[in-house]
Amino acid sequence: MSKYILPVSVFGTVFGCAVLLKNHVTGGPCPSKAKIPGKTVVITGANTGIGKETAKELAKRGGRIIMGCRDMEKCEAAAKEIRGQTLNPHVYAHHIDLASIKSIRQFAERVNQEEKHVDVLINNAGVMRCPAGKTEDGFDIQFGVNHLGHFLLTNLLLEKLKDSAPSRVVNLASLAHIVGEIDFNDLNWDNKKFDTKRAYCQSKLANVLFTRELAQRLDGTGVTVNCLHPGVVATELGRHTGLHQSQFSSSVLSPFFTLLVKGPELGAQPSVYLAVAEELEGVTGRYYDVMMEKEPAPKALDQEVSRRLWEASARLMGLEQEQAPSAAVPASNGAQEKRSTDPDTKIIVKHPLVHLVVERRLCVAVITEQTLQQEKHNNTVARLLWNISMAEPQRVGDVPEDVDTDDCMTSYTHIYSPDLLKDQVAFITGGGSGIGLRIAEVLMRHGCDTVIASRNFEKLTEAAKKLTAATGRHCLPLTIDVRQPQTISAAVDETLKELGRIDILINNAAGNFLCPATSLSFNAFKTVLEIDTMGTFNTSKVVYEKWFKDHGGAIVNISATLGYRGQALQVHAGSAKAANDAMTKHLAVEWGPSGVRVNTLAPGPISGTEGFRRLGGNRADSMGAFSSIPLQRAGNKTEMAHSVLFLASRASSYVTGHIMVADGGSWLTSANDVSMLLGYWSAELKRDK
């Protein structure tokens, strides 16, 4: 027995030392403690392994994380988990398949449209030593996903990265690049016997060559590009390797292998380091083995090979014929001079949040091409200032178009980009008339499909036809009673079945009338609270549980200022709306980690609504009562819809738990005239009788 003691002891000692030293040898945690609040990070392959842990760590540091994944079910589950663990609501799941040019372009288009900036792009996704196969577009699966897909994605996001400078691109390569060879005669293994190991090594060498070539091309733009070998990490990436190809290796060797390599959390540290470390500001074109800069293999330093690979990749991805992004900047002083001397030139100002089409009449600033060149790190702002300087500002006091009836507007002027809500879905209670109808119309005029829901299906159906005819978007009418959760649940299920998602919830259903507290029945008080307060909670809870909990979204509650000073004859509605204001703040706190924003709009007197008539608005207007309001008029439904559009869209992406008052200053200055309101209430009673 004693003869086995020495060998076992030696083995145990060596094995134990290996386990204890593995974290040290493989890099340990990221040494940088830098935070990245407000910065946007795009990570591919982020639903598992290194990518998921990278997303989690950067979310902890305050980043806005865009997780690009092929499997959306896993991606959304991972995003939800990260939001819960980090309490960072700004973690989003987007679809991208790096084996599909179409999918890559769709993903890039969405990022370019929706994100104000991209500060870090981490090209993390990859496949390793998988069986022979082709991408959707006919490229070798490993070369296509590991190199070509990220080559295309990076190029499509380049202008956004430049506009966001200083910004960073991080490419995950591998030590395997040292044995890689770029076969320009057969990059996709069409004419030679397939070798999965050589195919993988070729793709990883391509990662390093791409990094160095891109860094050189971006010199002076403020965008840095580096690549890394993360070390030996136990992830799903190795599922096609020999270690997992037999029951013996999987069950016996794999556990020992796992003990000797680092897990995904440590494997993510090099990516985090290259993404955030202050000492790497301005460092570009480098290769890192874990977190230590090293010189890559000699083949990766060949500038002629990197140039040829770039040209071949651009040709395969169809980038050769595309116009250079920088052409968006005014091209010459001559062109600018023509613009500034022709008084009838139409200026189109487009921005993710702003869309103006105006006739130029007055130049209020001078921004030259030289200024734009000097501001190359802020060229989006410079171009926007140039365009706005050529536009005539709207006069203070201009009122947007509206109609007093429950009809759609015959004309409409966008003050936001028409595709601000492109392909989103809004669920609107009380959306068949009044403010609710106008909210639906304005959201639809910004690219949104809607559901309008209330108890009167006949009115809803008529309204839906009007809305679709006016906007060209889909409007689904559904019957609900907000006091009955089961009807809300059925309507939400139908919405998800028909439209596939819900991005926005507008709690607009309400009941109100003038009545002194002494004449208000117990049942009337109860009914108003049930519709306004319970209805808001019921609908919010159903939508949250069925969709927002896992996907995020925006809730806008329609409230009032009645409770701010104890409005006469409004104890029922004022109490209900005050409860909704409090509910807004509670839900914003509780649901924020799930990516749900909750805000409230509190309108003042709004013309063209049933409430305006019931609450004496027409009479007050004829008596000149609105002259005491700072803006000296009642509001209109379009103005309220614009306020809702702001709260529901990415224009207010950092706003939650907020009560926005849109009443022209009415509650600050208007008289709380009890005798006048009692007189109007009495007159209405007689008229109704």
VOMARDO-14434 format. One record per residue (C-alpha): x, y, z. Coordinates in steps of 0.02 Angstrom, whole numbers, padded with zeros to 5 digits, always signed. Layout:
BEGIN
XYZ;...
END
This chain:
BEGIN
+00000+00000+00000;+00142+00118+00044;+00214+00107-00132;+00064+00205-00196;+00078+00344-00069;+00219+00439-00154;+00147+00441-00331;-00026+00486-00267;+00048+00625-00159;+00148+00694-00304;-00004+00689-00419;-00113+00771-00286;+00015+00906-00253;+00039+00946-00437;-00147+00943-00471;-00186+01052-00320;-00053+01179-00368;-00122+01184-00544;-00296+01221-00480;-00234+01354-00358;-00127+01438-00489;-00249+01432-00634;-00328+01601-00596;-00159+01682-00579;-00090+01601-00736;-00246+01642-00838;-00257+01824-00789;-00374+01846-00641;-00503+01985-00631;-00495+02144-00734;-00381+02266-00642;-00477+02420-00701;-00619+02483-00591;-00682+02605-00722;-00869+02636-00731;-00958+02668-00896;-01124+02753-00854;-01213+02816-01010;-01101+02718-01129;-01177+02597-01254;-01095+02428-01279;-01142+02309-01419;-01092+02127-01388;-01120+01983-01508;-01149+01807-01445;-01199+01872-01274;-01325+01743-01217;-01198+01620-01148;-01016+01594-01101;-00890+01736-01113;-01014+01851-01200;-01145+01836-01064;-01020+01865-00925;-00948+02014-01019;-01122+02088-01035;-01155+02060-00850;-00992+02141-00794;-01015+02292-00907;-01196+02308-00849;-01131+02313-00669;-01020+02457-00721;-01171+02556-00781;-01167+02525-00968;-01314+02517-01087;-01295+02341-01156;-01357+02282-01326;-01346+02091-01331;-01343+02026-01509;-01388+01841-01519;-01456+01712-01641;-01564+01620-01513;-01685+01752-01450;-01764+01642-01317;-01595+01617-01233;-01546+01797-01264;-01702+01869-01183;-01683+01750-01035;-01501+01804-01015;-01547+01989-01028;-01682+01969-00897;-01560+01878-00781;-01429+02013-00802;-01554+02152-00769;-01607+02063-00610;-01431+02028-00548;-01358+02200-00588;-01515+02307-00560;-01471+02389-00725;-01630+02404-00831;-01534+02452-00987;-01493+02277-01049;-01577+02234-01214;-01591+02078-01321;-01580+02101-01511;-01578+01969-01646;-01427+01942-01758;-01371+01788-01853;-01190+01811-01905;-01214+01675-02036;-01336+01788-02129;-01292+01950-02218;-01476+02000-02213;-01485+01976-02025;-01324+02072-01995;-01385+02218-02097;-01553+02219-02006;-01465+02219-01837;-01346+02358-01888;-01489+02462-01958;-01583+02445-01795;-01433+02495-01690;-01395+02643-01804;-01575+02703-01793;-01610+02672-01610;-01445+02710-01523;-01381+02886-01504;-01204+02820-01493;-01104+02659-01487;-00953+02674-01373;-00892+02495-01376;-00918+02354-01502;-00865+02183-01440;-00858+02054-01580;-00874+01904-01466;-00981+01774-01556;-00897+01626-01635;-00898+01442-01681;-00756+01319-01658;-00705+01163-01752;-00883+01125-01805;-00926+01003-01946;-00918+01062-02127;-01058+01182-02165;-01104+01342-02255;-01183+01504-02201;-01346+01565-02276;-01243+01654-02409;-01130+01507-02452;-00973+01544-02350;-00881+01419-02240;-00970+01426-02073;-00815+01462-01969;-00741+01592-02087;-00914+01666-02115;-00966+01683-01932;-00798+01715-01850;-00729+01837-01977;-00845+01892-02119;-00997+01921-02008;-00901+02032-01888;-00811+02118-02032;-00979+02169-02106;-01057+02218-01939;-00909+02326-01890;-00909+02416-02057;-01096+02449-02045;-01074+02526-01871;-00916+02624-01913;-01000+02794-01934;-01090+02773-01768;-00925+02726-01685;-00838+02876-01762;-00978+02991-01706;-00958+02919-01530;-00768+02939-01520;-00671+02903-01418;-00741+02729-01446;-00674+02552-01452;-00688+02392-01554;-00637+02231-01467;-00615+02072-01571;-00603+01901-01489;-00466+01806-01580;-00370+01654-01516;-00196+01587-01489;-00243+01468-01630;-00205+01608-01754;-00020+01562-01744;-00049+01406-01850;-00177+01486-01965;-00155+01511-02152;-00258+01624-02265;-00293+01529-02426;-00350+01666-02546;-00380+01537-02681;-00508+01443-02577;-00563+01542-02424;-00724+01441-02406;-00657+01264-02429;-00749+01237-02592;-00607+01148-02685;-00507+01056-02553;-00541+00925-02421;-00618+01008-02269;-00514+01014-02110;-00611+01089-01965;-00456+01130-01863;-00371+01222-02007;-00534+01312-02049;-00547+01374-01870;-00366+01432-01865;-00389+01525-02030;-00537+01619-01958;-00440+01667-01802;-00291+01729-01903;-00416+01831-02003;-00476+01910-01839;-00301+01973-01799;-00267+02033-01976;-00434+02123-01980;-00395+02207-01813;-00230+02276-01874;-00295+02333-02043;-00449+02417-01969;-00342+02505-01837;-00232+02575-01975;-00382+02634-02078;-00461+02718-01925;-00303+02808-01872;-00347+02982-01812;-00534+02953-01797;-00536+02920-01609;-00591+02739-01636;-00470+02608-01570;-00467+02424-01620;-00384+02284-01523;-00401+02095-01514;-00370+01965-01382;-00347+01782-01340;-00459+01754-01187;-00363+01604-01124;-00426+01425-01109;-00606+01442-01051;-00738+01310-01016;-00884+01365-01125;-01004+01292-01253;-00883+01347-01390;-00786+01186-01368;-00934+01070-01390;-00867+01007-01557;-00691+00969-01493;-00625+00795-01459;-00652+00814-01272;-00839+00802-01301;-00841+00672-01438;-00847+00514-01330;-00932+00460-01170;-00765+00423-01087;-00690+00595-01124;-00851+00684-01078;-00878+00593-00914;-00700+00558-00854;-00582+00685-00932;-00698+00833-00944;-00715+00859-00754;-00525+00864-00734;-00510+00982-00883;-00641+01098-00807;-00542+01109-00645;-00385+01160-00739;-00462+01296-00848;-00554+01454-00802;-00741+01478-00810;-00835+01606-00916;-00829+01740-00779;-00640+01744-00781;-00640+01716-00968;-00735+01878-00990;-00608+01984-00896;-00493+02018-01046;-00641+02081-01148;-00695+02193-01005;-00516+02256-00986;-00500+02305-01169;-00672+02387-01162;-00648+02498-01008;-00467+02514-00952;-00416+02698-00944;-00235+02654-00983;-00289+02586-01153;-00361+02753-01211;-00286+02783-01383;-00201+02612-01391;-00245+02526-01555;-00197+02384-01670;-00131+02274-01529;-00149+02090-01486;-00174+02037-01304;-00145+01864-01232;-00273+01874-01092;-00231+02048-01022;-00049+02057-01074;+00001+02138-01237;+00102+02021-01348;+00161+02019-01526;+00052+01907-01633;+00119+01774-01751;+00228+01840-01896;+00091+01797-02021;-00026+01918-01930;+00099+02060-01956;+00101+02046-02146;+00024+02209-02208;+00002+02145-02385;-00098+01996-02323;-00207+02106-02212;-00241+02223-02359;-00287+02077-02474;-00399+02002-02341;-00489+02168-02318;-00520+02185-02504;-00578+02005-02521;-00693+02022-02370;-00767+02185-02435;-00801+02102-02603;-00884+01950-02523;-00992+02060-02410;-01044+02176-02551;-00962+02330-02475;-00857+02377-02626;-00992+02478-02713;-01065+02562-02560;-01036+02747-02540;-00916+02801-02404;-01013+02853-02249;-00918+03016-02235;-01007+03079-02391;-01151+03128-02277;-01052+03283-02225;-01073+03432-02345;-00948+03395-02482;-00884+03565-02534;-00889+03749-02495;-00971+03775-02663;-01117+03664-02618;-01137+03756-02453;-01131+03925-02539;-01271+03871-02656;-01375+03818-02507;-01348+03982-02417;-01393+04094-02564;-01550+04009-02631;-01698+04068-02524;-01811+03929-02587;-01695+03785-02546;-01788+03651-02449;-01689+03597-02296;-01719+03424-02226;-01653+03397-02050;-01654+03215-01996;-01596+03152-01828;-01647+02997-01726;-01766+03108-01626;-01795+03260-01736;-01871+03279-01910;-01895+03452-01985;-01939+03497-02163;-01940+03687-02184;-01908+03822-02312;-01746+03914-02274;-01773+04100-02246;-01643+04150-02119;-01469+04086-02080;-01444+04102-01893;-01269+04029-01884;-01121+03992-01995;-01044+03819-01988;-00915+03789-02122;-00842+03628-02190;-00680+03672-02100;-00776+03674-01936;-00846+03503-01975;-00673+03435-02009;-00609+03507-01846;-00756+03426-01756;-00731+03253-01831;-00753+03171-01661;-00922+03257-01642;-00976+03261-01825;-01155+03206-01793;-01181+03359-01681;-01091+03471-01804;-01195+03411-01952;-01355+03431-01851;-01305+03609-01801;-01266+03648-01982;-01437+03588-02038;-01531+03674-01898;-01438+03836-01931;-01516+03835-02104;-01692+03804-02040;-01820+03933-01987;-01868+03903-01805;-02050+03878-01760;-02130+04032-01686;-02157+04027-01498;-02341+03994-01468;-02374+03892-01626;-02511+03765-01592;-02515+03596-01680;-02663+03552-01789;-02814+03464-01712;-03000+03436-01742;-03132+03452-01606;-03228+03297-01662;-03179+03114-01644;-03107+03113-01818;-02929+03100-01881;-02835+03254-01936;-02834+03294-02122;-02653+03355-02110;-02512+03330-01987;-02339+03406-01964;-02208+03295-01884;-02100+03371-01750;-02016+03203-01718;-01946+03081-01845;-02092+02990-01931;-02012+02821-01891;-01981+02859-01707;-02093+02712-01657;-02066+02607-01812;-02148+02435-01797;-02185+02454-01612;-02355+02409-01537;-02455+02518-01417;-02600+02456-01310;-02717+02603-01271;-02865+02593-01152;-03006+02714-01188;-02932+02737-01362;-03093+02753-01460;-03126+02938-01429;-03058+03101-01361;-02877+03110-01306;-02858+02921-01323;-02905+02926-01507;-02783+03067-01542;-02645+02976-01448;-02675+02823-01555;-02670+02928-01714;-02509+03019-01670;-02420+02859-01618;-02476+02775-01780;-02413+02925-01880;-02242+02884-01805;-02238+02704-01867;-02330+02617-01724;-02470+02488-01734;-02603+02506-01600;-02735+02416-01500;-02880+02525-01442;-02981+02446-01302;-03140+02493-01210;-03316+02429-01177;-03399+02500-01334;-03345+02386-01475;-03452+02473-01606;-03367+02640-01573;-03196+02556-01568;-03223+02473-01736;-03272+02638-01817;-03122+02725-01738;-03002+02587-01794;-03058+02607-01975;-03030+02795-01967;-02858+02774-01890;-02798+02646-02017;-02864+02749-02162;-02775+02906-02099;-02607+02827-02053;-02588+02667-02152;-02545+02572-01992;-02638+02426-01914;-02764+02464-01775;-02844+02319-01680;-03006+02357-01585;-03035+02248-01431;-03170+02248-01298;-03116+02261-01116;-03181+02322-00950;-03031+02384-00851;-03121+02339-00690;-03117+02155-00741;-02941+02082-00755;-03000+01929-00851;-03058+02039-00997;-02891+02129-00997;-02799+01963-00997;-02898+01901-01147;-02865+02063-01242;-02679+02056-01208;-02673+01875-01265;-02762+01925-01426;-02640+02069-01451;-02489+01956-01433;-02567+01829-01550;-02608+01959-01684;-02464+02082-01667;-02330+01981-01578;-02276+02110-01449;-02323+02259-01341;-02198+02402-01323;-02309+02539-01251;-02457+02541-01131;-02565+02697-01119;-02686+02693-00971;-02813+02820-01032;-02981+02747-00977;-03068+02864-00854;-03236+02924-00790;-03268+03100-00728;-03402+03231-00696;-03432+03380-00584;-03516+03343-00417;-03501+03415-00241;-03449+03288-00110;-03615+03307-00016;-03712+03253-00171;-03591+03116-00225;-03659+02940-00197;-03551+02805-00121;-03569+02703-00279;-03519+02848-00393;-03360+02878-00293;-03322+02692-00297;-03352+02681-00485;-03231+02822-00526;-03094+02743-00419;-03127+02572-00496;-03108+02639-00673;-02967+02764-00647;-02861+02683-00511;-02904+02498-00510;-02914+02500-00701;-02740+02574-00714;-02668+02447-00593;-02761+02300-00672;-02705+02338-00849;-02526+02377-00798;-02510+02216-00699;-02580+02106-00837;-02469+02182-00972;-02317+02174-00858;-02342+01991-00814;-02380+01937-00992;-02247+02038-01084;-02156+02184-01003;-02077+02077-00866;-01970+01987-00996;-01958+02118-01133;-01967+02289-01052;-02080+02429-01111;-02153+02600-01074;-02311+02639-00974;-02394+02810-00982;-02540+02843-00864;-02660+02985-00901;-02692+03082-00740;-02742+03260-00692;-02690+03403-00579;-02854+03401-00481;-02777+03339-00319;-02635+03466-00318;-02742+03597-00232;-02908+03512-00192;-03009+03558-00346;-03190+03596-00302;-03323+03469-00354;-03189+03343-00400;-03157+03241-00241;-03191+03078-00335;-03079+03110-00486;-02947+03205-00388;-02928+03060-00266;-02917+02933-00406;-02788+03031-00504;-02684+03065-00348;-02680+02877-00319;-02622+02852-00498;-02481+02977-00474;-02421+02879-00322;-02442+02714-00415;-02333+02782-00556;-02188+02808-00436;-02208+02640-00348;-02214+02542-00511;-02067+02640-00583;-01962+02585-00435;-02018+02403-00436;-02020+02373-00624;-01870+02477-00676;-01749+02330-00662;-01853+02240-00793;-01827+02382-00915;-02000+02456-00888;-02020+02645-00879;-02178+02712-00795;-02229+02894-00813;-02388+02999-00801;-02459+03140-00906;-02572+03261-00812;-02671+03364-00940;-02763+03525-00902;-02919+03587-00993;-02917+03504-01165;-03038+03560-01299;-03133+03441-01411;-03162+03309-01277;-03315+03246-01183;-03228+03288-01020;-03207+03468-01077;-03395+03480-01102;-03439+03391-00940;-03321+03496-00835;-03383+03663-00902;-03243+03698-01024;-03351+03773-01161;-03437+03891-01040;-03272+03939-00958;-03198+03977-01129;-03345+04090-01177;-03328+04183-01011;-03142+04216-01040;-03092+04107-00892;-02939+04040-00984;-02860+04212-00990;-02795+04177-00814;-02693+04030-00879;-02512+04081-00916;-02531+04021-01097;-02706+04099-01101;-02796+03957-01188;-02854+03779-01171;-02744+03642-01239;-02788+03527-01383;-02784+03339-01403;-02634+03339-01519;-02530+03428-01388;-02572+03292-01263;-02531+03158-01391;-02361+03239-01421;-02325+03235-01235;-02372+03050-01229;-02263+03018-01382;-02115+03094-01291;-02144+02989-01134;-02175+02829-01232;-02026+02843-01350;-01838+02833-01334;-01839+03023-01327;-01867+03000-01139;-01763+02842-01118;-01695+02900-00949;-01860+02965-00880;-01963+02860-00760;-02072+02890-00609;-02110+03065-00676;-02274+03162-00676;-02274+03277-00828;-02399+03419-00810;-02464+03481-00978;-02593+03613-00933;-02521+03777-00994;-02489+03824-00813;-02674+03813-00771;-02660+03737-00597;-02538+03871-00545;-02651+04020-00579;-02832+03973-00617;-02964+04019-00490;-03038+03877-00386;-03210+03959-00391;-03329+03848-00292;-03484+03956-00318;-03457+03967-00506;-03433+03779-00521;-03586+03746-00413;-03686+03859-00526;-03628+03767-00680;-03664+03599-00598;-03841+03654-00556;-03870+03716-00733;-03809+03551-00804;-03926+03453-00691;-04075+03555-00751;-04022+03538-00933;-04001+03349-00918;-04173+03333-00839;
END
